[in-house]
Amino acid sequence: MIVKIFLAVAIVTITAMQSRAQSSGKDKNVPGRFFKAPSCKIPGFKIDALFEIINRLPAITQPKGYDVQERFTISTEGKVYKARLSIPLLNPPPLHIFINDPQQLMNPQSILFPEETRSLQLPEIFSDTFAITYKKINGVNVGTGIHAEFNSNLLLHVLNPRHSRFFKPVTKEQYLRFWIGKLTLDINRDSKQLEESKSNLKLMADNAALKSTIPEIEKSITAFIKWISYLKAKKQQFQKRLDGLSTDEKKAPAYYAMYTDAPAMIDQNGKYVENISGHLPYEPAEDNDTLNRTPLYNFAKDPFDPKLPKTAFQLIIIKDPFSEGKKNRIKELIDKEFYPLLNFKDIAQLMYK
């Protein structure tokens, strides 16, 4: 049974001011209010211990010019428990701390063909994972990177002491098989649409008011037949490429390429082309392609240690609420009184237990 637990709990929430004076910005020297949340009710999930470390910071328990209300949500879905700690900072967006959620390390905007992968019952394919660089912060290795979804450029702090791999490269064999499957879906869909168009054309032939449009519709149907033939030829091409891969080539990382010669049924002059040719967007790249090739990834099947309890912290991600370079009072507060004083070492000692 899937259980979702939503609790108010300890983590920084520098919230919007309660009164009119507060909403316009409380004086930074005026004491704010600190609201401590109830304890976590899940045995072994060390949320309380994590918040005890966070609550050592004066910026949290002794706020000035803002209020702090601690909140979190927990999900017990899947093989490990997840948590999200939301921190509204006077105004949106909030600062978040994520527990056991590797999706925060990739850009969901880069997911390729989600409908097709679901139809083919294949794992998600994506192309943008955030580069993480590790350095010592307060006595422990902490990863830092930039979250780039919607060009947000939000700073990430990552605790992953065992350097678990949460992504794996898509292989050439996997991507070619996906692409052949995708073309099959496209061909079947377009062929069905073609048959419907032909049936509609027969009905139109019996309608005097529509007879004048039939020649142009016939041209479009002819062009559509050529398009389906083009897709079938592409499918044969990629099947031949797949069949020709050596064992090592099958296991090599896959890339896609965005070519400049996109296929079209109509040319720049508005006329139907005689022969459809060119490359489809996101086609599997050839090794000798000179274009910028983009690598592809799946989520690792079992990135978390199954020998540990579901409640064990195996990944902690802190996502900054403001883009790097943005200047305001709350950003300065986080940079000066949160990250430098946060005891990452003590937090890391809570992990893998």
C-alpha positions, -999 to 999 in steps of 0.1 A, spaced: 0 0 0 14 34 -10 15 58 19 21 95 16 28 114 47 26 151 48 39 167 79 50 201 91 87 197 101 120 214 108 137 232 80 142 268 72 112 286 59 117 323 58 81 330 49 62 361 37 54 385 64 22 382 83 11 418 86 11 447 61 44 459 76 58 424 73 47 420 36 66 452 27 97 439 45 102 437 83 132 456 96 162 432 96 169 439 133 133 431 144 131 395 159 111 371 139 92 340 149 105 304 148 79 276 144 93 242 152 75 213 136 64 180 152 87 150 152 88 126 122 65 96 129 83 71 107 107 49 128 143 50 115 138 79 91 163 104 107 144 135 98 145 148 134 183 144 136 187 163 103 166 192 115 184 192 148 216 200 129 199 226 108 183 242 139 218 249 153 220 278 129 210 312 145 195 322 111 169 295 116 160 296 153 168 333 159 155 350 128 156 387 124 134 405 99 116 373 89 98 343 103 108 307 100 83 279 97 97 244 93 80 220 68 86 188 50 68 161 30 76 124 29 68 97 3 71 60 11 67 49 -25 94 28 -42 124 11 -28 136 39 -6 117 66 13 120 101 -1 116 135 16 113 171 3 120 200 27 105 232 14 118 266 25 98 296 14 120 326 17 98 356 22 85 352 -13 87 323 -38 107 304 -50 115 282 -20 148 266 -10 144 228 -11 163 199 5 157 165 -12 163 131 3 169 101 -20 156 119 -51 181 115 -80 156 132 -104 168 165 -90 202 159 -107 187 159 -142 168 183 -164 133 170 -171 131 193 -201 156 170 -218 135 139 -217 131 126 -253 99 111 -267 81 104 -234 49 91 -251 69 67 -274 90 53 -246 58 46 -226 42 30 -256 73 8 -261 75 1 -223 111 14 -222 128 36 -196 129 73 -200 157 87 -222 172 121 -214 202 141 -224 209 167 -196 224 156 -163 240 182 -141 278 182 -138 288 178 -101 322 189 -87 333 178 -53 352 199 -28 357 200 10 331 221 28 331 221 66 352 189 67 334 167 42 333 163 4 302 181 -9 292 182 -45 282 214 -62 265 219 -95 240 241 -113 204 231 -118 196 243 -154 159 236 -158 142 266 -176 176 282 -175 172 287 -137 209 283 -128 202 273 -93 231 262 -71 230 226 -59 248 211 -29 250 173 -30 259 148 -3 267 114 -20 297 101 0 297 67 -17 296 84 -51 267 62 -62 259 63 -99 223 74 -105 225 75 -143 238 52 -170 246 59 -206 221 46 -232 240 22 -255 240 23 -293 220 -9 -294 194 4 -270 189 37 -288 188 21 -323 162 -4 -310 142 25 -295 145 45 -328 133 15 -349 104 10 -325 95 48 -326 95 47 -365 72 17 -363 48 37 -341 50 66 -365 44 44 -396 14 27 -380 -1 60 -369 4 77 -403 -8 47 -422 -41 47 -402 -45 84 -409 -38 78 -446 -66 52 -448 -90 76 -431 -81 103 -456 -87 80 -485 -121 71 -470 -130 107 -466 -120 114 -502 -145 89 -514 -173 106 -494 -163 140 -508 -165 127 -543 -203 123 -538 -206 159 -525 -209 184 -554 -199 213 -531 -166 197 -523 -156 182 -556 -135 212 -565 -111 205 -536 -105 169 -545 -75 175 -568 -56 193 -541 -65 167 -515 -53 139 -539 -20 157 -541 -17 158 -503 -26 121 -501 2 113 -527 26 133 -506 16 115 -475 22 81 -492 57 93 -500 62 104 -464 53 69 -451 76 54 -477 103 77 -464 97 65 -429 98 28 -439 131 34 -457 145 51 -426 134 21 -405 152 -3 -429 183 19 -428 185 18 -390 177 -19 -388 206 -24 -412 229 -3 -390 218 -22 -359 225 -56 -376 260 -44 -385 271 -34 -350 299 -55 -334 295 -66 -298 317 -37 -286 298 -12 -307 265 -24 -293 277 -15 -258 292 19 -268 274 51 -256 247 64 -279 244 100 -291 218 119 -310 224 146 -336 204 175 -348 209 178 -386 203 208 -408 186 188 -436 152 181 -421 128 162 -443 98 180 -457 68 171 -479 65 207 -492 94 229 -504 100 266 -498 79 275 -528 49 256 -514 51 228 -539 51 191 -530 86 176 -533 92 147 -556 115 128 -533 115 132 -495 150 130 -480 170 142 -450 175 135 -413 149 134 -386 154 153 -354 172 134 -327 184 106 -351 211 83 -337 243 100 -346 270 83 -367 305 80 -353 319 102 -381 293 130 -377 309 164 -374 278 179 -358 276 185 -321 266 151 -307 246 149 -275 249 119 -251 219 100 -238 211 85 -204 187 64 -184 182 62 -147 203 34 -131 179 5 -123 189 1 -87 211 30 -76 203 26 -39 219 -1 -17 192 -27 -12 209 -40 19 202 -8 38 168 0 53 143 20 32 147 49 56 184 53 51 196 86 37 216 77 6 214 110 -13 209 145 0 205 175 -24 201 211 -14 187 234 -41 192 271 -38 160 292 -45 178 320 -64 199 320 -96 236 324 -92 245 361 -94 211 373 -82 214 399 -54 189 403 -26 187 402 12 176 365 14 202 353 -11 229 371 10 215 355 41 216 320 26 252 325 13 265 340 45 246 324 73 233 291 60 258 273 38 290 284 56 277 274 90 258 243 80 276 212 94 277 190 63 300 166 82 274 158 108 247 155 81 268 131 62 272 109 94 234 104 93 237 86 60 237 49 51 221 39 85 
